[in-house]
Amino acid sequence: MIYEFNLGLGTVLILLAVLVASSLRVLREYERGVVFMLGRFWRVKGPGMIVVLPAIQQMVKVDLRVVTLDVPSQDVISRDNVSVKVNAIIFFRVIDPQKAIIQVENYLMATSQLAQTTLRAVLGKHELDEMLAERERLNFDVQQILDAQTDAWGIKVANVEIKHIDLNETMVRAIARQAEAERERRAKVIHAEGERQAAEALLHAAQMLAREPAAMQLRYLQTLTQIAGDKASTIVFPIPMDTLKELLGGAARPPRE
């Protein structure tokens, strides 16, 4: 009798030990457990050691760390009817484990599919030049839309980055020609602006010399000084008619008594 009692007690103790061991769960600092009691939501537990009663309670583990989701390349037609391939990367995390488990079947798959459709919808509203030049604004627009739509799932979209915008070879060559034409246009505008400024400077100088005849003579003498420094064998002196008239007039004028 004593042997049978000890055997029965040992069996009970073993069963209790197995029950307790199977009831214990350890959740890391970045993990939470969504516990259901007989199929109904009970509470969110963790981190640390928690107790989940077998056959009565069920637990679904949720990771709270930031998830890096690579959005596959999407075919996008821009507003100016240019076909491009765009892929992006999304950073999000679960902030409400209860909603992430109850409100959506698979929040990873749902977020990925939503990101693909949102990326096509947002980029399709912009022209190709805007896609290439205003990538930061497009990233912000996609992030705002995703964050608003995934809020009901307990998910926070922290950031969206467009990785690549791939163009076909024909479009790449067309963009190169456009860039080259733009550079030529700017060069011509700069050259024309330089010519206009030079013409204005010459006009201003001519007006000043016209107001002051002595300045014209000084300029003439300066030019003669520069020519005298050259090693040319023949020098032609240009003499303005005004200066020549003054010289001839002074020679013909009788001397004063």
LUMKOLSE-907047 format. One record per residue (C-alpha): residue number from 1; x, y, z; residue in three letters. Coordinates in Angstrom, 3 decimals. Example, Ala and Ser with C-alpha at 12.3 -4.5 7.8 and 13.67 -1.06 7.14 Angstrom:
<pts>
  markol      east     north        up  roba
       1    12.300    -4.500     7.800   ALA
       2    13.670    -1.060     7.140   SER
</pts>
This chain:
<pts>
  markol      east     north        up  roba
       1     0.000     0.000     0.000   MET
       2     2.779     2.390     0.919   ILE
       3     4.634     1.526    -2.294   TYR
       4     1.533     2.130    -4.387   GLU
       5     0.903     5.425    -2.553   PHE
       6     4.440     6.584    -3.140   ASN
       7     4.198     5.574    -6.786   LEU
       8     0.947     7.482    -7.231   GLY
       9     2.358    10.526    -5.443   LEU
      10     5.464    10.441    -7.588   GLY
      11     3.380    10.271   -10.720   THR
      12     1.328    13.260    -9.602   VAL
      13     4.456    15.223    -8.798   LEU
      14     5.931    14.427   -12.205   ILE
      15     2.742    15.481   -13.930   LEU
      16     2.692    18.716   -11.936   LEU
      17     6.321    19.371   -12.810   ALA
      18     5.622    18.767   -16.487   VAL
      19     2.548    21.013   -16.288   LEU
      20     4.481    23.823   -14.621   VAL
      21     7.373    23.503   -17.078   ALA
      22     5.030    23.631   -20.049   SER
      23     3.246    26.654   -18.564   SER
      24     6.338    28.822   -18.265   LEU
      25     7.371    31.108   -21.102   ARG
      26    10.302    33.495   -21.285   VAL
      27     9.928    36.610   -23.414   LEU
      28    12.888    38.804   -24.322   ARG
      29    12.914    42.559   -23.811   GLU
      30    11.781    43.190   -27.401   TYR
      31     9.036    40.525   -27.357   GLU
      32     5.448    40.544   -26.154   ARG
      33     2.955    37.738   -25.832   GLY
      34    -0.688    38.163   -26.866   VAL
      35    -2.554    35.690   -24.628   VAL
      36    -5.981    34.258   -25.444   PHE
      37    -8.203    32.594   -22.828   MET
      38   -10.427    29.925   -24.400   LEU
      39   -10.229    31.754   -27.729   GLY
      40   -10.939    35.227   -26.349   ARG
      41    -8.322    37.911   -25.958   PHE
      42    -7.127    38.150   -22.382   TRP
      43    -4.061    40.385   -22.116   ARG
      44    -0.622    41.247   -23.468   VAL
      45     2.218    39.880   -21.332   LYS
      46     5.973    40.335   -21.203   GLY
      47     8.822    40.780   -21.145   PRO
      48    10.303    38.259   -18.715   GLY
      49     8.871    34.964   -17.439   MET
      50     5.131    34.481   -17.811   ILE
      51     2.700    31.641   -17.170   VAL
      52     0.433    30.279   -19.905   VAL
      53    -1.971    27.563   -18.802   LEU
      54    -1.911    24.634   -21.252   PRO
      55    -5.135    23.802   -23.090   ALA
      56    -6.781    26.892   -21.609   ILE
      57    -4.597    29.714   -22.781   GLN
      58    -2.759    30.252   -26.057   GLN
      59    -0.011    32.793   -26.690   MET
      60     1.109    34.483   -29.906   VAL
      61     4.581    36.030   -29.769   LYS
      62     5.101    39.473   -31.336   VAL
      63     8.447    41.125   -32.104   ASP
      64     8.562    44.863   -31.338   LEU
      65    11.831    45.619   -33.132   ARG
      66    11.994    47.721   -36.308   VAL
      67    11.346    45.604   -39.379   VAL
      68    13.170    46.345   -42.632   THR
      69    10.848    45.487   -45.506   LEU
      70    12.147    45.487   -49.066   ASP
      71     9.385    46.416   -51.508   VAL
      72     9.777    44.546   -54.828   PRO
      73    10.349    46.528   -58.007   SER
      74     7.107    48.071   -59.237   GLN
      75     6.141    49.154   -62.762   ASP
      76     5.051    52.783   -62.518   VAL
      77     3.727    55.039   -65.271   ILE
      78     4.423    58.679   -64.483   SER
      79     2.042    61.517   -65.156   ARG
      80     3.925    62.340   -68.368   ASP
      81     3.489    58.712   -69.586   ASN
      82     7.001    57.447   -68.877   VAL
      83     7.308    53.821   -67.756   SER
      84     9.831    53.243   -64.960   VAL
      85    10.624    50.534   -62.413   LYS
      86    10.787    51.673   -58.799   VAL
      87    11.672    49.778   -55.658   ASN
      88    11.817    51.009   -52.092   ALA
      89    12.546    49.991   -48.535   ILE
      90    10.237    50.502   -45.544   ILE
      91    11.079    50.692   -41.843   PHE
      92     8.221    49.950   -39.459   PHE
      93     7.535    48.365   -36.089   ARG
      94     4.623    47.054   -34.046   VAL
      95     3.462    49.456   -31.348   ILE
      96     0.232    47.664   -30.389   ASP
      97     0.636    43.852   -30.315   PRO
      98    -3.084    43.304   -29.694   GLN
      99    -4.131    45.086   -32.918   LYS
     100    -1.296    43.521   -34.915   ALA
     101    -2.588    40.028   -34.100   ILE
     102    -6.346    40.578   -33.960   ILE
     103    -7.019    43.202   -36.630   GLN
     104    -4.990    41.656   -39.474   VAL
     105    -4.131    38.064   -40.355   GLU
     106    -0.472    38.643   -41.297   ASN
     107     0.736    42.174   -40.684   TYR
     108     4.015    41.615   -42.538   LEU
     109     2.285    40.494   -45.727   MET
     110    -0.426    43.137   -45.408   ALA
     111     2.107    45.935   -44.965   THR
     112     4.136    44.714   -47.940   SER
     113     1.122    44.604   -50.255   GLN
     114    -0.107    47.999   -49.069   LEU
     115     3.357    49.485   -49.630   ALA
     116     3.426    48.235   -53.226   GLN
     117     0.061    49.723   -54.142   THR
     118     0.783    52.991   -52.332   THR
     119     4.130    53.346   -54.083   LEU
     120     2.512    52.963   -57.512   ARG
     121    -0.330    55.339   -56.648   ALA
     122     1.855    58.128   -55.258   VAL
     123     4.567    58.055   -57.921   LEU
     124     2.005    57.821   -60.718   GLY
     125     0.802    61.323   -59.795   LYS
     126     4.188    62.912   -60.535   HIS
     127     6.236    63.521   -63.641   GLU
     128     9.581    61.840   -64.247   LEU
     129    11.587    64.973   -63.432   ASP
     130     9.870    65.195   -60.041   GLU
     131    10.649    61.537   -59.314   MET
     132    14.321    62.119   -59.992   LEU
     133    14.698    65.517   -58.317   ALA
     134    12.234    65.445   -55.397   GLU
     135    12.809    62.004   -53.946   ARG
     136    12.713    63.187   -50.335   GLU
     137     9.247    64.676   -50.756   ARG
     138     7.993    61.491   -52.404   LEU
     139     9.443    59.426   -49.545   ASN
     140     7.566    61.584   -47.065   PHE
     141     4.287    61.319   -48.996   ASP
     142     4.460    57.515   -49.147   VAL
     143     5.401    57.315   -45.458   GLN
     144     2.464    59.515   -44.404   GLN
     145    -0.063    57.473   -46.372   ILE
     146     1.272    54.118   -45.136   LEU
     147     1.416    55.297   -41.543   ASP
     148    -2.186    56.498   -41.641   ALA
     149    -3.491    53.246   -43.156   GLN
     150    -1.507    50.863   -40.906   THR
     151    -2.428    52.690   -37.701   ASP
     152    -5.508    50.466   -37.343   ALA
     153    -3.159    47.447   -37.329   TRP
     154    -1.039    48.813   -34.489   GLY
     155     1.910    49.467   -36.822   ILE
     156     4.049    52.599   -37.016   LYS
     157     5.789    53.278   -40.333   VAL
     158     8.924    55.199   -39.358   ALA
     159    10.524    55.809   -42.738   ASN
     160    10.275    55.049   -46.462   VAL
     161    13.243    55.288   -48.828   GLU
     162    13.018    54.947   -52.612   ILE
     163    16.102    52.945   -53.590   LYS
     164    16.172    52.864   -57.384   HIS
     165    14.299    54.402   -60.304   ILE
     166    15.252    52.353   -63.365   ASP
     167    14.750    53.727   -66.872   LEU
     168    15.066    51.998   -70.216   ASN
     169    17.993    52.818   -72.509   GLU
     170    15.936    55.017   -74.832   THR
     171    14.807    57.219   -71.971   MET
     172    18.334    57.413   -70.551   VAL
     173    19.648    58.666   -73.906   ARG
     174    16.792    61.170   -74.168   ALA
     175    17.559    62.532   -70.701   ILE
     176    21.253    62.804   -71.614   ALA
     177    20.394    64.807   -74.743   ARG
     178    18.082    67.016   -72.730   GLN
     179    20.799    67.675   -70.141   ALA
     180    23.310    68.497   -72.875   GLU
     181    20.880    70.914   -74.528   ALA
     182    20.235    72.549   -71.173   GLU
     183    23.971    73.030   -70.596   ARG
     184    24.371    74.567   -74.070   GLU
     185    21.457    76.904   -73.405   ARG
     186    22.995    78.064   -70.131   ARG
     187    26.376    78.605   -71.830   ALA
     188    24.775    80.753   -74.512   LYS
     189    22.838    82.744   -71.928   VAL
     190    26.005    83.354   -69.906   ILE
     191    27.918    84.385   -73.055   HIS
     192    25.140    86.758   -74.106   ALA
     193    25.019    88.259   -70.615   GLU
     194    28.782    88.814   -70.746   GLY
     195    28.494    90.535   -74.114   GLU
     196    25.730    92.787   -72.795   ARG
     197    27.772    93.792   -69.755   GLN
     198    30.837    94.463   -71.918   ALA
     199    28.761    96.607   -74.296   ALA
     200    27.353    98.577   -71.368   GLU
     201    30.859    99.129   -70.012   ALA
     202    32.116   100.334   -73.413   LEU
     203    29.132   102.640   -73.788   LEU
     204    29.754   104.095   -70.351   HIS
     205    33.441   104.628   -71.154   ALA
     206    32.609   106.271   -74.503   ALA
     207    30.165   108.621   -72.790   GLN
     208    32.770   109.614   -70.223   MET
     209    35.390   110.254   -72.922   LEU
     210    32.899   112.283   -74.940   ALA
     211    32.189   114.510   -71.927   ARG
     212    35.903   115.068   -71.217   GLU
     213    38.102   115.702   -74.329   PRO
     214    41.197   115.808   -72.128   ALA
     215    40.497   112.234   -71.041   ALA
     216    40.481   111.204   -74.694   MET
     217    43.898   112.780   -75.210   GLN
     218    45.273   111.044   -72.104   LEU
     219    43.965   107.772   -73.408   ARG
     220    45.649   108.455   -76.743   TYR
     221    48.973   109.192   -75.067   LEU
     222    48.688   106.026   -72.985   GLN
     223    48.144   104.014   -76.163   THR
     224    51.247   105.606   -77.735   LEU
     225    53.258   104.632   -74.656   THR
     226    52.141   101.027   -74.978   GLN
     227    52.993   100.973   -78.701   ILE
     228    56.455   102.437   -78.043   ALA
     229    57.253    99.514   -75.806   GLY
     230    56.715    97.012   -78.622   ASP
     231    59.633    95.917   -80.857   LYS
     232    57.824    96.479   -84.131   ALA
     233    59.817    98.019   -86.939   SER
     234    56.947   100.078   -88.304   THR
     235    54.534   102.015   -86.120   ILE
     236    51.456   103.714   -87.459   VAL
     237    50.208   106.502   -85.190   PHE
     238    46.494   107.082   -85.406   PRO
     239    45.781   110.771   -84.817   ILE
     240    42.212   111.854   -84.103   PRO
     241    40.942   114.616   -86.344   MET
     242    40.039   116.773   -83.350   ASP
     243    43.586   116.660   -82.104   THR
     244    44.959   117.340   -85.585   LEU
     245    42.684   120.352   -86.008   LYS
     246    43.827   121.764   -82.697   GLU
     247    47.477   121.302   -83.673   LEU
     248    46.982   122.873   -87.110   LEU
     249    44.938   125.699   -85.664   GLY
     250    47.621   126.450   -83.089   GLY
     251    50.329   126.522   -85.767   ALA
     252    48.367   128.869   -88.027   ALA
     253    47.410   131.267   -85.206   ARG
     254    49.723   134.344   -85.144   PRO
     255    51.857   134.760   -82.068   PRO
     256    50.686   137.105   -79.385   ARG
     257    52.549   140.399   -78.874   GLU
</pts>
